[in-house]
Amino acid sequence: LTFGMVLTSALMIWKSLIVITNSVSPIVVVLSGSMEPAFYRGDLLFLTNYESEPINVGDITVFKIEDREIPIVHRVLRVHESKNGTVKFLTKGDNNAVDDRGLYAPGQDWLEKKHVMGRAKGFLPYIGMVTIVMNDYPKFKVCCLFSLFVYIIHFAHSLS
């Protein structure tokens, strides 16, 4: 019962964060070194995605490209606003030599607001390394999950 309550509480907190931040993923892990020295691999980013906030040069955005599974964390390099009010922007990793046009979908030269999952508002250094280690070393993940399972079974047995 207690484990179920913890799990339910965690889910409620996550869903509340989604609503409060207006971001489908309010917390993300930096997976590469493309944003060094601003952010390092394993840093945990906290995002917001409010419609009322305009996208500005220098903003650190997390965006999703069509047909790409993993979102990208990069800085806005240029913003282009057309006469009809449409805003498009170009991004680049701080540690990359060129802009991100090579990462965008074929024929796409600019990003639009619909691509943005959120903008970085804060971070915790290296906290996300746990996620990276779990993905890079699947056997370690299996061992951790098995250990957790054994602990839960033992804990449940000791309660009865």
VMD Tcl script that draws the C-alpha trace (Angstrom):
set ca {
  {0.00 0.00 0.00}
  {2.79 2.44 0.90}
  {4.70 1.74 -2.32}
  {1.52 2.39 -4.30}
  {1.00 5.69 -2.50}
  {4.58 6.77 -3.20}
  {4.17 5.87 -6.88}
  {0.83 7.67 -7.11}
  {2.23 10.76 -5.36}
  {5.21 10.87 -7.74}
  {2.86 10.65 -10.73}
  {0.66 13.43 -9.33}
  {3.69 15.66 -8.74}
  {4.92 15.01 -12.31}
  {1.51 15.79 -13.83}
  {1.25 18.94 -11.68}
  {4.65 20.09 -12.96}
  {3.46 19.54 -16.54}
  {0.43 21.77 -15.91}
  {2.33 24.44 -13.95}
  {5.19 24.76 -16.46}
  {3.09 24.22 -19.61}
  {5.81 21.82 -20.80}
  {5.28 18.19 -21.81}
  {8.62 17.45 -20.17}
  {9.35 19.95 -17.37}
  {12.62 18.24 -16.39}
  {15.21 16.97 -18.90}
  {18.76 15.64 -18.78}
  {21.53 17.07 -20.97}
  {22.79 14.08 -22.97}
  {25.75 15.55 -24.86}
  {28.54 18.09 -24.50}
  {27.18 20.43 -27.19}
  {26.20 23.10 -24.63}
  {29.48 23.20 -22.69}
  {30.51 25.26 -20.79}
  {26.95 26.42 -19.97}
  {25.69 22.88 -19.29}
  {27.51 19.59 -19.08}
  {26.45 16.05 -19.85}
  {24.25 14.87 -16.99}
  {22.98 18.29 -15.90}
  {19.28 18.33 -15.02}
  {17.35 21.23 -16.63}
  {14.06 22.68 -15.40}
  {11.86 23.96 -18.22}
  {8.88 26.23 -18.75}
  {6.95 26.79 -21.96}
  {4.59 29.70 -21.44}
  {2.88 31.04 -24.57}
  {3.15 34.62 -23.28}
  {6.96 34.56 -23.20}
  {8.55 35.45 -26.54}
  {11.56 33.54 -27.81}
  {14.67 35.71 -27.63}
  {18.25 35.42 -28.82}
  {20.23 33.73 -26.05}
  {17.35 31.64 -24.70}
  {18.25 28.02 -24.09}
  {15.52 25.94 -25.69}
  {14.70 22.27 -25.69}
  {13.18 21.39 -29.04}
  {11.98 18.31 -30.86}
  {12.63 17.73 -34.54}
  {10.24 15.71 -36.67}
  {11.32 12.05 -36.95}
  {13.90 12.43 -34.15}
  {13.26 10.60 -30.91}
  {15.47 12.62 -28.56}
  {14.95 16.36 -27.93}
  {17.87 18.78 -28.37}
  {19.05 21.42 -25.87}
  {20.58 24.43 -27.67}
  {20.71 28.22 -27.52}
  {18.71 30.54 -29.80}
  {21.16 32.16 -32.21}
  {18.83 34.25 -34.37}
  {15.14 35.20 -34.32}
  {13.23 36.14 -37.47}
  {9.78 37.72 -37.20}
  {7.81 38.11 -40.41}
  {5.33 40.91 -41.14}
  {2.40 38.61 -40.41}
  {3.75 37.98 -36.88}
  {5.16 34.49 -37.45}
  {8.32 33.95 -35.42}
  {11.03 31.58 -36.59}
  {14.40 31.05 -34.99}
  {17.76 29.36 -35.48}
  {19.66 27.49 -32.76}
  {23.22 26.39 -32.09}
  {25.01 24.45 -29.39}
  {27.52 26.63 -27.50}
  {30.24 24.03 -28.10}
  {29.38 23.49 -31.79}
  {31.15 25.22 -34.68}
  {28.04 25.68 -36.86}
  {24.32 26.33 -36.39}
  {21.74 23.54 -36.16}
  {20.37 23.60 -39.72}
  {22.08 20.25 -40.30}
  {20.08 18.77 -37.42}
  {16.69 20.05 -38.57}
  {14.35 18.01 -40.78}
  {15.24 17.96 -44.50}
  {14.28 21.27 -46.11}
  {13.79 22.98 -42.74}
  {15.95 26.05 -42.14}
  {14.22 27.51 -39.05}
  {12.41 26.30 -35.96}
  {8.97 27.49 -34.92}
  {7.28 27.69 -31.52}
  {5.57 24.34 -32.19}
  {8.97 22.62 -32.04}
  {9.79 23.97 -28.56}
  {9.23 21.72 -25.55}
  {10.46 24.37 -23.14}
  {13.11 26.87 -22.15}
  {15.67 26.30 -19.43}
  {14.92 28.26 -16.26}
  {17.28 26.46 -13.89}
  {19.53 23.44 -13.53}
  {21.17 21.01 -11.13}
  {24.64 19.92 -12.21}
  {25.31 16.23 -12.88}
  {22.15 14.94 -11.15}
  {21.00 13.37 -14.43}
  {24.09 11.16 -14.73}
  {22.05 8.37 -13.15}
  {19.78 8.39 -16.23}
  {22.75 8.38 -18.59}
  {24.45 5.50 -16.76}
  {21.21 3.49 -16.80}
  {20.86 3.98 -20.57}
  {24.54 3.46 -21.43}
  {24.89 0.30 -19.31}
  {21.70 -1.81 -19.60}
  {23.14 -4.62 -17.43}
  {23.65 -2.12 -14.60}
  {20.03 -1.02 -15.00}
  {18.83 -4.64 -14.78}
  {20.93 -5.17 -11.63}
  {19.51 -2.02 -10.02}
  {15.92 -2.97 -10.88}
  {16.45 -6.52 -9.62}
  {17.94 -5.18 -6.36}
  {14.99 -2.83 -5.96}
  {12.58 -5.70 -6.58}
  {14.32 -7.90 -3.98}
  {14.28 -5.01 -1.48}
  {10.55 -4.42 -2.02}
  {9.75 -8.12 -1.60}
  {11.89 -8.28 1.56}
  {10.35 -5.07 2.93}
  {6.80 -6.27 2.20}
  {7.55 -9.63 3.85}
  {8.95 -7.96 6.97}
  {5.75 -5.89 7.34}
  {3.54 -8.98 7.51}
}
mol new
graphics top color blue
foreach p $ca { graphics top sphere $p radius 0.5 }
foreach p [lrange $ca 0 end-1] q [lrange $ca 1 end] { graphics top cylinder $p $q radius 0.2 }
display resetview
